Amino acid sequence: MRIQFSRGFRYLLAGIASVQLLAGCGGLQIKPPPMAFYDLGAGNARILPSALAPSRVEVNTRPWLALSAMQYRLLWQDPDRRRAYAESRWASQPAEMLALVLERSLGTGTGGLRCRLQVELDEFVQVFPNPEQSRVELLARIGLFPPRSDVPVAHREFHIVEAAPTADAA
C-alpha cells in the first residue's frame, strides 16, 4: 500500500525539517575570529636635522587604496585580481598611516626649508608568487615642492619590495 501526501503537506514537512535543522545549528555557538587591526608603527622620532625638514607632508593615493582593507594578489592564480583579507584591516587608510610616519620621522613644520613633501602612493599590496611565500610592494612618486609652486625642486619614483616574514596578513 502506498500513501500519497498532498503537495501542501509535503511543503509543511519540508518547512518543519528546515526549522529543526536551523535550530540545531544555533546550539553550535560558532563565532568568527575577531578582526585584527595593523598599523605602520609610530615611525622614528626626527631622523632629519630641523634645517632640512619640510614644512608639511602631503600623501595622496589611488582610489583603490583609499580603504582600510589589507590587499593582496595571488600571482599564480588570477594575478590581476586585487583581493582583501576578510579578518584583517589597516587601522586607517595606508596614505594616512604613511603621512603620520613621515611627519614624525622628518619633523615637519619645524624646518627651515619651507618646502612641502608630496607623496603619490600608487601601490601598497602584499604579493604571493606561490602559497608559501609573499612580499610587500610599495610604489610611490615623491616630490619636494617650494611653498608657492607646483613645479618640483626634486622628484623621484620609489618601488620598494620587501620579503614578508610570513605568508599571511600579519
DOSEVEX-318991 format. One record per residue (C-alpha): x, y, z; residue number from 1. Coordinates in nm, 4 decimals, m for minus. Each point is the difference from the previous one (the first is absolute). Example, Ala and Ser with C-alpha at 12.3 -4.5 7.8 and 13.67 -1.06 7.14 Angstrom:
// residues 2
px  py  pz  i
1.2300  m0.4500  0.7800  1
0.1370  0.3440  m0.0660  2
This chain:
// residues 170
px  py  pz  i
0.0000  0.0000  0.0000  1
0.1349  0.3391  m0.0974  2
m0.0964  0.3203  0.1810  3
m0.0373  0.3167  m0.2057  4
0.0590  0.3312  0.1748  5
m0.1367  0.3218  m0.1372  6
0.2371  0.2654  m0.1266  7
m0.0844  0.2317  0.2915  8
0.0780  m0.2715  0.2536  9
0.3390  m0.0650  m0.1624  10
0.0835  0.3729  0.0208  11
m0.1008  0.0004  0.3644  12
0.2287  m0.2975  0.0751  13
0.2886  0.1640  m0.1867  14
m0.0519  0.3235  0.1951  15
m0.0013  m0.1816  0.3343  16
0.3180  m0.1891  m0.0910  17
0.1720  0.3258  m0.1030  18
m0.0924  0.1708  0.3267  19
0.1322  m0.2969  0.1994  20
0.3288  0.0054  m0.1930  21
0.0455  0.3734  0.0545  22
m0.0852  m0.0320  0.3685  23
0.2647  m0.2697  0.0311  24
0.2618  0.2333  m0.1468  25
m0.0820  0.2675  0.2583  26
0.1419  m0.2149  0.2767  27
0.3430  m0.0192  m0.1666  28
0.0950  0.3516  0.1159  29
0.2428  0.0507  m0.2899  30
0.1558  0.3445  0.0289  31
0.2187  0.1550  m0.2664  32
0.3533  0.0892  0.1078  33
0.0412  0.3626  0.1136  34
0.1112  0.2564  m0.2576  35
0.3747  0.0726  0.0135  36
0.1168  0.3597  m0.0539  37
0.3530  0.0922  m0.1104  38
0.1893  0.3266  m0.0400  39
0.3444  0.1161  m0.1124  40
0.1221  0.0938  0.3459  41
0.0753  0.3515  0.1184  42
0.3166  0.0463  m0.2041  43
0.3372  0.1185  0.1228  44
0.0060  0.3295  0.1815  45
0.1643  0.2595  m0.2234  46
0.2688  m0.1535  m0.2179  47
0.0737  0.3259  m0.1868  48
0.1657  0.3133  0.1321  49
m0.2692  0.2654  0.0519  50
0.1579  0.2208  m0.2704  51
m0.0871  m0.2669  m0.2614  52
m0.3506  m0.0872  0.1211  53
m0.2843  0.0806  m0.2406  54
m0.2716  0.2411  0.1077  55
m0.2637  m0.2722  m0.0507  56
m0.0584  m0.3436  m0.1483  57
m0.2838  m0.0742  m0.2413  58
m0.0797  m0.3614  m0.0859  59
m0.2497  m0.0667  m0.2774  60
m0.1085  m0.3402  m0.1195  61
m0.1906  m0.1842  m0.2675  62
m0.3704  m0.0712  0.0638  63
0.0587  m0.3731  0.0480  64
0.2354  0.0780  0.2901  65
m0.2388  0.2434  0.1688  66
m0.1325  m0.2829  0.2194  67
0.1114  m0.1687  0.3181  68
m0.0108  m0.3428  m0.1686  69
0.3303  m0.1902  m0.0044  70
0.0424  m0.0934  m0.3649  71
0.1903  m0.2821  m0.1667  72
0.0493  m0.1723  m0.3349  73
0.0480  m0.3685  m0.0800  74
0.2420  m0.0023  m0.2947  75
m0.0479  m0.3704  m0.0725  76
m0.3801  0.0411  m0.0141  77
m0.1549  0.2992  m0.1760  78
0.2876  0.2487  0.0561  79
m0.2056  0.3020  m0.1122  80
m0.2583  m0.0511  0.2728  81
0.0358  0.2098  0.3152  82
m0.1262  m0.1796  0.3113  83
m0.0510  0.1046  0.3618  84
0.0496  m0.1935  0.3212  85
m0.3334  m0.0826  0.1650  86
0.1156  0.0218  0.3625  87
0.2854  0.2542  m0.0169  88
m0.0115  0.3749  m0.0597  89
0.2291  0.2997  0.0145  90
m0.0674  0.2271  0.2981  91
m0.0493  0.2814  m0.2539  92
0.0477  0.0562  m0.3713  93
0.3598  m0.0707  m0.1144  94
0.0504  0.3626  m0.1096  95
m0.0973  0.1335  0.3432  96
0.2296  m0.2437  0.1794  97
0.2898  0.0790  m0.2344  98
m0.0529  0.3755  0.0490  99
0.0157  m0.0408  0.3786  100
0.3236  m0.2028  m0.0148  101
0.1626  0.2505  m0.2395  102
m0.1073  0.3027  0.2056  103
0.1400  m0.1535  0.3174  104
0.3210  m0.1185  m0.1646  105
0.0719  0.3198  m0.1913  106
m0.1048  0.2485  0.2677  107
m0.2352  0.2018  m0.2210  108
m0.0960  0.3554  0.0761  109
0.3249  0.0823  0.1779  110
0.2371  0.0144  m0.2942  111
0.1695  0.2853  m0.1711  112
m0.0629  m0.1410  m0.3490  113
m0.3629  0.1070  m0.0173  114
m0.0469  m0.2426  m0.2889  115
m0.2754  m0.2574  0.0107  116
0.0458  m0.3701  m0.0604  117
m0.2633  m0.1517  m0.2253  118
m0.0449  m0.3773  m0.0276  119
m0.2173  m0.1707  m0.2611  120
m0.0612  m0.3543  0.1228  121
m0.0759  m0.2232  m0.2997  122
0.0314  m0.3486  0.1495  123
m0.0016  m0.1462  0.3486  124
m0.0667  m0.3735  m0.0236  125
0.1159  m0.3431  0.1124  126
0.0899  m0.2274  m0.2909  127
0.0045  m0.3803  0.0135  128
0.2113  m0.1606  m0.2756  129
m0.1031  m0.3374  0.1504  130
m0.1994  m0.1136  0.3066  131
0.3066  m0.0303  0.2259  132
0.1648  0.3401  m0.0446  133
m0.0932  0.3642  m0.0408  134
0.1475  0.3440  m0.0345  135
m0.1232  0.3532  0.0562  136
0.0143  0.2516  m0.2843  137
m0.0215  0.3758  0.0308  138
0.0082  0.2267  m0.3035  139
0.0117  0.3759  0.0584  140
0.1012  0.3204  m0.1725  141
0.1483  0.2597  0.2330  142
0.0593  0.3656  m0.0716  143
0.1361  0.2961  0.1926  144
m0.1909  0.3191  m0.0864  145
0.0743  0.3644  0.0861  146
m0.2667  0.1806  0.2078  147
m0.1768  0.1753  m0.2879  148
0.0600  m0.2207  m0.3014  149
m0.1157  m0.3274  m0.1482  150
0.3313  m0.0537  m0.1782  151
0.2122  m0.2445  0.2018  152
0.3509  0.0907  0.1110  153
0.0780  m0.3732  0.0091  154
m0.1988  m0.3139  m0.0699  155
0.0561  m0.3722  m0.0032  156
m0.1952  m0.3225  m0.0427  157
0.0406  m0.2794  0.2532  158
m0.0858  m0.3663  m0.0475  159
0.0680  m0.1733  0.3287  160
m0.0247  m0.3788  0.0255  161
0.0489  m0.1758  0.3343  162
m0.0356  m0.3702  0.0709  163
m0.2734  m0.0650  0.2565  164
0.0985  m0.2178  0.2965  165
m0.3240  m0.2001  m0.0302  166
m0.2453  m0.0741  m0.2799  167
m0.3003  0.1581  0.1759  168
m0.1368  0.3400  0.1029  169
0.2195  0.0219  0.3099  170
